[in-house]
Amino acid sequence: MEPSYELFEQVMASPTWQSLPQPVQVALFLGALTLVPAALVCTTAFTRILIVLAFVRRAVTSQDIPPNLVLIGLALFLTWFVMAPVWEAIDREALRPYLNQELDGFSAWQKSSDMLRDFLLRQTRRQDIALFLHLAGVTEPEEPRQTPFRVLIPAFVVSELKTAFVMGFLIYLPFLMVDLVVASVLTGMGMVMMPPIMISAPLKLLLFVLADGWTLVCQALSLSFS
C-alpha cells in the first residue's frame, strides 16, 4: 500500500471524519501518530530484520559501520518490501472500498484485521501462542483466525525475537571460525601479545565482501517470511 496524498485527502474529506468535532480530530490524529512506532515494531517484519542486521554488524566486528541510521533505514525499506503484499491487499480489499463508501467502517476494519492476523499467524510459533493463551486465561479458539490480538501480537514478537537470534547465531558461526583459526595461528607462532582481532577483523571483512554478504543477508531475510 503505497503512500498517497489522494487517499489521505479522501480520508480527511469523508463524512465520518468531518462529523467529528475538531478537537476530537486533532486528538485522534495525534494519538494515531504515537501508535505508529509500536505498530511498526510489533506487527511487521521490522523487529527480525533490524536484529539480524545488527548481528551482522557485530559478527564482522566493524564497530559502528554501517551506522545505526543506515541499518534502520535498510530495515525500514526491507520491511516495506516484505510487508507490501499485506498492505496492498488491505488497500485493495478494505481501505479503497471504505473510501468509496462500498464498505462501512466496521467491515473495513474487520477485513484489515483478518489480513494482518493471517500474516502474524504465519510467522508465529504455536507454542508461543499457547503460552500467551495460558497466561491470559483464554480458552484455545476453534480456529487460528479467532486468536485475539492481545494474545497474538506478543506471541508474534517473541517468535520474531527467537527467529532473529537463531539467524544471528548462524551468521556468527563462520566468523567465529575465522577468530579461532587466527588465534590458533598467532599462538602457534608465539605472537601471544598481538590481539587476534587486529588480524581477524580484516579477514572477516574480506570474507564478507567476497561472499557478497549483504545481498545474501537481505535475500535470507526476505525468504524467511515466505
Protein Blocks (a to p, Z undefined) as FASTA:
>chain_A
ZZdfklmmmmmmpmklmmpcfklmmmmmmmmmmmmmmmmmmmccklmmmmmmmmmmmmno
nojaccfklmmmmmmmmmmmmmmmmmmmmmmmmmmmmmnopacfklmmmmmmmmmmmmmm
mmpcfklmmmmmmmnopacdfbfklpcfklmmmmmmmmmmmmmmmmmmmmmmmmmmmmmm
mmmmmmmnopambcfklmmmmmmmmmmmmnommlmmmmmmmmmmZZ
